[in-house]
Amino acid sequence: MTSSTPADMINLRLILVSGKTKEFLFSPNDSAADIAKHVYDTWPLDGEEEQVSSPNILRLIYQGRFLHGNVTLGALKLPLGRTTVMHLVARENLPEPNSQGQRNREKTGESNCCVIL
């Protein structure tokens, strides 16, 4: 895509695990599930590591977090008329919410208590 992204759209640059990239224009009202379906229908993924049998296993990762299918680009407050980069991976299930954070807390001994003096 060129720098002429329409002011009311989001240019989404998707990066596959293989390093391939492709850009798509989406509305702020489009959800992660809508994006996965569009990508599945329009971007022929080649190679064993990229082939998927259904758009339901394509997952978007934004700022290190998996997006649930109902999250819209507008809810993420992505800038209109600009390019945003996300990763696209094939994964059957999403990790449990906060499971990564819980593991990190266990490793560091961190807890969620406070002291009021």
RADASUL-V505247 format. One record per backbone hydrogen bond with DSSP energy under -1.0 kcal/mol. CO is the residue of the C=O (numbers start at 1). NH is the residue of the N-H. If there is no record, write none. Layout:
{{CO | NH} {CO | NH}}
This chain:
{{6 | 9} {9 | 81} {10 | 26} {11 | 84} {12 | 24} {13 | 86} {14 | 22} {15 | 88} {16 | 19} {20 | 16} {22 | 14} {24 | 12} {26 | 10} {27 | 30} {28 | 74} {30 | 73} {31 | 35} {32 | 36} {33 | 37} {34 | 38} {35 | 39} {36 | 40} {37 | 41} {38 | 42} {39 | 43} {47 | 50} {47 | 51} {54 | 57} {55 | 58} {57 | 91} {59 | 89} {60 | 67} {61 | 87} {62 | 65} {65 | 62} {68 | 71} {69 | 33} {71 | 32} {72 | 76} {73 | 78} {74 | 77} {79 | 82} {82 | 11} {84 | 13} {86 | 15} {87 | 61} {89 | 59} {96 | 99} {98 | 102} {99 | 103} {100 | 104} {101 | 105} {102 | 106} {103 | 107} {104 | 108} {105 | 109} {105 | 110}}
